Amino acid sequence: MSTTDKSRDSYLTSSESYGQSPSRKQTQWEKLTEEYIKQPILSFVIAIALVSARNPKTTVALTIFVSITVLIAGIFTNFKLVADGPELWAPSGTRTWEHWDWLNNEAGFPETAGGYVNFLIHSHGNNVLTVEGAGCLFAVVDTLRSVDGYADACYEAWGESECPMISPSALFDNNRTDFLRVATSDEMVQKAMSQMFFSSGEPILRERIFGYPEPPLPKDLGQNGTVSNEILMTSAASYLGMIPLYEGDKYLFEYNAVRALYALQDKWDQKGLDCKLEATSLRSVEDENMRGVEKDTPTMAAAFVIMAGLCAVYLGKYSDLVQSRALLGVGAIVTVVLSLMTSYGFMFIIGVPFTSIAQAFFYVMLGIGLDDTFIITGALDNKKKIEERIQCCMEEVGVSIVVSTLTTVVAFLLGCVASTPFIRWFCMYAAPTVAIDFVYQISFFVALVALDDQRVQDNRYDCLVCIHSKKVPTEEEEDDDDDAASRSCASKIMAVYCDILLIPQVKALVLAVFALMLGLGIYGATQQEQKLDFRDMMPSDSYVRTYYSTLHEYASEYSYGVLFLHAQVYFRDVDVSSPEIQRQMIDYIDDLVDMPYMSKGPDYFWLKHFLLFKELALKETDVIEAMPFNDQLDLFLKTSPFDLLYKDDIVRSEDGTVTASRCRVILDHTSNYDIDTQIDTYQLQQQVALSQPVNQVKDEWAFFLFTPYFFGWELHLVMMEELLTSLVLGLISVMIISALFIPHPFGPLIMPTIVGAVYVELMAFLRLAGLYLNIVSAIGLLMSIGLVVDYNMHVALTYYDTKNAKSRDERVRKVLTTMGASIFIAGLTTMASALPLGLSNSLSFQTFFYNFLGISMLGVAHGLILLPVVLSLCGPMDNLPSKNEGSKPSSSTMTQEESGREETDHTAEDSTKEAAFSEPTFSNFLLADDEISDEISV
């Protein structure tokens, strides 16, 4: 039956079978859906497929050319790789970004170190204040000075050929000879390391350069700005050191420095020294992430090979190498690869940054992209002409694959509005890739089907297309029977499965089991918590992980190696000469210290020392009292040690007015491994800032606390809100799409319910796998909406469109015997495509593995077990007449004119059928729609 006939029958069914029945609105809903949604979509899909089938070589060549061209253009235009940093994971448009922008562009503070090389030397918990330990320290210093690019990096950052080094070696100007003059025994090493000042005269904070020193220095300075007596240090767990650089230097020196230090460690191991060295740099995180990506690249290639093999096995027929279509299975993988190339190339062109998680989508797309392949190949029959086969296939599954694609694309598009770039960029890559893959499936893959059909007609071997078979081709009917037998085998298996599934006792058991699963899912979801250890984001063998783990064990939170526990308090655009403002500045510091996450105030705060300086000066002379504030500040900043301590912490205009100032504080009770404390710290400091009188009269805060790690803490704060928002929007979109394509109240109700249930159960599954809610698992949860709908929408839509069944059980049986095997294979391939991710040593990829393992298992289980049972019990039935009998109005209700028209239609059907296949253009389908319109007007 042609598309026009189907459309006419559909209309006649809607307009006449129901008449003025109570389901009149339902009938109108069905008619509008059929005429204005399904038929236009189906016409478009069939037209594209038939054009591709008739011009297969042109379609294949054009698709490959476009894919390669777009990818190359993207790589050589706006390709940008972002591996780490606030640009990747910080929510956009927040107050933290406003502060960051001010600091970088307006504040006027001297440029701070954007790069660094950190090192830590320990002796497995033993005291490092020994001759051997000190020798290891100076060996590190000498090694760093000899690294290629050291002098250039220092000159670019500091204007000198030597860099300042914050480490115990700076007590001796980083000179081994000077140190050896005074330290020839362990006791002398301890005494030498117990000095109170660096050689520059800057006071020492002992815990910043020694791990757990005993005893530590007093926390408060004396009245002259220094400690008043020498305290001998007897032990320390580690030496800590840093070379501060600028970000521009890191691409040469940092890379060489880290490798030189680990080469030094190898030498120590060979000599049997007890020293152990760990090192990292600013670029190390990016380097290790990229190393992880490169390490997983062979795994990705293996995934493509495995999937190509699975497709080849699925479509192959080893009893007849001519009728076999294993090569077509490889073509299905090529279809997915081309869609990735086109989409990613386009994203490169428009400047969407590429991330490591975008690479993980390669694996995901293997599963998603092949779903349509299995649906299409499962619906192909064995009519004589390829155009006829393609048209019948698309009429059967065209709407179904459109709906499944649409739901997946919508789910990803919802993620594009996320405030987190990490999620937004991932979804911006995913959504167009899925859409382009759909277009390539109905064009490029259909063209491959046509080419493969030509191969079969030419009696050539599968995979060896240049070789003709010597075997005489069998009769066409035999080929038909052979393929039919193959399809019948899958149908028989599903029929047996249906017989078991539709037993009343089994139905009850299924409902009970899934109710239990939902209950356990709800409980498991309530036990989920946000948790992310940044060390786990590195490859398991990363030196960055080892460095921070060692730092956590052998150094305190005050060390320079734990920079993210340090924050800066900023004051801007206020009159600091005003006593009232000065009081508010001190009160703000005190309010911050009152938070449970900060044990003490800043070690050095310029305003407190300035007021102390004035108080001491007034005891000697009252001249300073008569001086203007700016002159007092000039005098203060020329007095040692305040000139060294605060020269970079105060920004002044040309007339000497203070425009901005700052001081360092330590969030020593905030765990860098506990998201809850991070969120609480971030929210509390915001409340403190909002409570300040000076901030209540300005949109831009004059007093605020800042550290770059606020970006990550803010991400944790909004994560649950974004997950909830994405779930709600996803369920609404699923409801709307279901209403558009399943014009029955059952569709908009059951689809969101199943998606919501799987969403909850997936959260519990992740918790069972030992995974928590974080930015990576959030992406998987976001994708679950679209992917779960795929498995279930095919079943629900096919059930609704199956009109020649007398009962719900019979209708379910028809659905599963026609679509069940394809859906099962699609879920299996999605699971198989994610298996290589489980072999990755990156937590991100492993999280994706468990996400897709859960999505495929739960999605297929709900689609092939729960949904059929629900449909067999309460699926729509009375509003869907048979395609044959029910689609025609009864003779008693037909007018004479309508009867005549029906006879004319049946007489002309055979003569027009061939024309319908020979001219499958858009004009045919427009004509069909016009004929429907004529019927409506009559």
CORLINFEN-V300293 format. One record per backbone hydrogen bond with DSSP energy under -0.5 kcal/mol. NH is the residue of the N-H (numbers start at 1). CO is the residue of the C=O. Records with the same first field share a line. If there is no record, write none. Layout:
# CORLINFEN-V300293
NH: CO, CO
This chain:
# CORLINFEN-V300293
6: 2
7: 3
8: 4
9: 5
10: 6
11: 7
12: 8
13: 9
14: 10
15: 11
16: 12
17: 12, 13
18: 13
21: 18
24: 21
27: 23
28: 24
29: 25
30: 26
31: 27
32: 28
33: 29
34: 30
35: 31
36: 32
37: 33
38: 33
39: 34
41: 37
42: 38
43: 39
44: 40
45: 41
46: 42
47: 43
48: 44
49: 45
50: 46
51: 47
52: 48
53: 49
54: 50
55: 51
56: 53
59: 55
60: 56
61: 57
62: 58
63: 59
64: 60
65: 61
66: 62
67: 63
68: 64
69: 65
70: 66
71: 67
72: 68
73: 69
74: 70
75: 71
76: 72
77: 74
79: 74
82: 80, 354
83: 81
88: 85
89: 85
90: 86
91: 711
92: 419
98: 94
99: 95
100: 96
101: 97
102: 98
103: 99
104: 100
105: 101
106: 102
107: 102
114: 245
115: 245
117: 243
118: 280
119: 241
120: 278
121: 239
122: 276
123: 237
126: 123
128: 236
130: 128
134: 130
135: 131
136: 132
137: 133
138: 134
139: 135
140: 136
141: 137
142: 138
143: 139
144: 140
145: 141
146: 142
147: 144
150: 147
153: 149
154: 150
155: 151
156: 152
157: 153
158: 154
159: 154, 155
160: 154
166: 164, 242
167: 165
170: 167
171: 168
172: 169
173: 170
174: 169
175: 172
176: 174
179: 175
180: 176
181: 177
182: 178, 179
183: 179
189: 185
190: 186
191: 187
192: 188
193: 189
194: 191
195: 192
198: 202
199: 170
201: 198
204: 196
206: 204
208: 205
209: 205, 206
210: 206
211: 238
212: 210
213: 210
214: 235
222: 226
225: 222
232: 230
233: 190
234: 214
235: 214
237: 211
238: 211
239: 121
240: 209
241: 119
242: 166
243: 117
244: 164, 242
245: 115
249: 246
250: 246, 247
252: 249
253: 249
255: 250
256: 252
257: 253
258: 254
259: 255
260: 256
261: 257
262: 258
263: 259
264: 260
265: 261
266: 262
267: 263
268: 264
269: 265
270: 266
271: 267
272: 268
273: 268
276: 122
278: 120
280: 118
282: 116
284: 281
285: 281, 282
287: 283
288: 284
289: 285
290: 286
291: 287
292: 288
293: 289
294: 290
295: 291
296: 292
297: 293, 294
298: 294
300: 296
301: 297
302: 298
303: 299
304: 300
305: 301
306: 302
307: 303
308: 304
309: 305
310: 306
311: 307
312: 308
313: 309
314: 310
315: 311
316: 312
320: 317
324: 320
325: 315
329: 325, 326
330: 326
331: 327
332: 328
333: 329
334: 330
335: 331
336: 332
337: 333
338: 334
339: 335
340: 336
341: 337
342: 338
343: 339
344: 340
345: 341
346: 342
347: 343
348: 344
349: 345
350: 346
351: 347, 348
352: 347
353: 351
354: 80
359: 355
360: 356
361: 357
362: 359
363: 360
364: 360
365: 361
366: 362
367: 363, 364
368: 364
369: 365
370: 366
371: 367, 368
372: 368
373: 369
374: 370
375: 371
376: 372
377: 373
378: 374
379: 375, 376
380: 376
389: 385
390: 386
391: 387
392: 388
393: 389
394: 390
395: 391
396: 392
397: 393
398: 394
401: 397
402: 398
403: 399
404: 400
405: 401
406: 402
407: 403
408: 404
409: 405
410: 406
411: 407
412: 408
413: 409
414: 410
415: 411
416: 412, 413
417: 414
418: 415
421: 90, 419
422: 88
423: 420
424: 420
425: 421
426: 422
427: 423
428: 424
429: 425
430: 426
431: 427
432: 428
433: 429
434: 430
435: 431
436: 432
437: 433
438: 434
439: 435
440: 436
441: 437
442: 438
443: 439
445: 440
446: 441
447: 443
448: 444
449: 445
450: 446
451: 447
452: 448
453: 449
454: 450
455: 451
456: 452
457: 453
458: 454
459: 456
460: 455
461: 464, 467
462: 321
467: 464
468: 466
469: 459
478: 475
479: 475
480: 476
481: 477
482: 478
483: 479
484: 480
485: 481
486: 482
487: 483
488: 484
489: 485
490: 486
491: 487
492: 488
493: 489
494: 490
495: 491
496: 492
497: 493
498: 494
499: 495
500: 496
501: 497
502: 498
503: 500
506: 503
507: 503
508: 504
509: 505
510: 506
511: 507
512: 508
513: 509
514: 510
515: 511
516: 512
517: 513
518: 514
519: 515
520: 516
521: 517
522: 518
523: 519
524: 520
525: 521
526: 522
527: 523
528: 525
531: 773
534: 532
536: 533
537: 533, 534
538: 535
540: 841
542: 539
546: 542
547: 543
548: 544
549: 545
550: 546
551: 547
552: 548
553: 549
554: 550
555: 551
559: 556
560: 208
562: 559
563: 561
565: 562
566: 563
567: 665
568: 706
569: 663
570: 568, 704
571: 661
572: 702
573: 659
576: 574
578: 575
582: 578
583: 579
584: 580
585: 581
586: 582
587: 583
588: 584
589: 585
590: 586
591: 587
592: 588
593: 589
594: 590
595: 592
598: 595
609: 605
610: 606
611: 607
612: 608
613: 609
614: 610
615: 611
616: 612
617: 613
618: 614
619: 615
620: 616, 617
621: 617
626: 622, 623
627: 623, 624
632: 628
633: 629
634: 630
635: 631
636: 632
637: 633
638: 634, 635
639: 636
642: 639
643: 639
644: 641
645: 641
646: 642
647: 643
649: 646
650: 646
651: 660
653: 657
656: 653
659: 651, 657
660: 651
661: 571
662: 649
663: 569
664: 604
665: 567
667: 565
668: 666
669: 597
670: 667
671: 669
674: 671
675: 673
678: 674
679: 675
680: 676
681: 677
682: 678
683: 679
684: 680
685: 681
686: 682
687: 683
688: 684
689: 685
690: 686
691: 687
692: 689
695: 692
696: 692, 693
698: 695
701: 699
704: 570
706: 568
710: 707
711: 708
713: 709
714: 710
715: 711
716: 712
717: 713
718: 714
719: 715
720: 716
722: 718
723: 719
724: 720
725: 721
726: 722
727: 723
728: 724
729: 725
730: 726
731: 727
732: 728
733: 729
734: 730
735: 731
736: 732
737: 733
738: 734
739: 735
740: 736
741: 737
742: 738
744: 742
747: 744
748: 744
749: 745
750: 746
751: 747
753: 749
754: 750
755: 751
756: 752
757: 753
758: 754
759: 755
760: 756
761: 757
762: 758
763: 759
764: 760
765: 761
766: 762
767: 763
768: 764
769: 765
770: 767
771: 766
773: 529
778: 774
779: 775, 776
780: 776
781: 777
782: 778
783: 779
784: 780
785: 781, 782
786: 782
787: 783
788: 784
789: 785
790: 786
791: 787
792: 788
793: 789
794: 790
795: 791
796: 792
797: 793
798: 794
799: 795
800: 796
801: 797
802: 798, 799
803: 801
811: 807
812: 808
813: 809
814: 810
815: 811
816: 812
817: 813
818: 814
819: 815
820: 815, 816
821: 816
823: 819
824: 820
825: 821
826: 822
827: 823
828: 824
829: 825
830: 826
831: 827
832: 828
833: 829
834: 830
835: 831, 832
836: 832
837: 834
838: 834, 835
839: 835, 836
840: 837
843: 536
846: 842
847: 843
848: 844
849: 845
850: 846
851: 847
852: 848
853: 849
854: 850
855: 851
856: 852
857: 853
858: 854
859: 855
860: 856
861: 857
862: 858
863: 859
864: 860
865: 861
866: 861
867: 862
869: 865
870: 866
871: 867
872: 868
873: 869, 870
874: 870
875: 871
880: 877
887: 882
888: 885
893: 890
894: 890
899: 895
900: 896
901: 897
902: 898
903: 899
904: 900
905: 901
906: 902
907: 903
908: 904
909: 905
910: 906
912: 908
913: 909
914: 910
916: 912
917: 913
918: 914
919: 915
920: 917
921: 919
924: 921
925: 921
926: 922
927: 923
928: 924
929: 925
930: 926
931: 927
932: 928
933: 929
934: 930
935: 931
936: 932
937: 933
938: 934
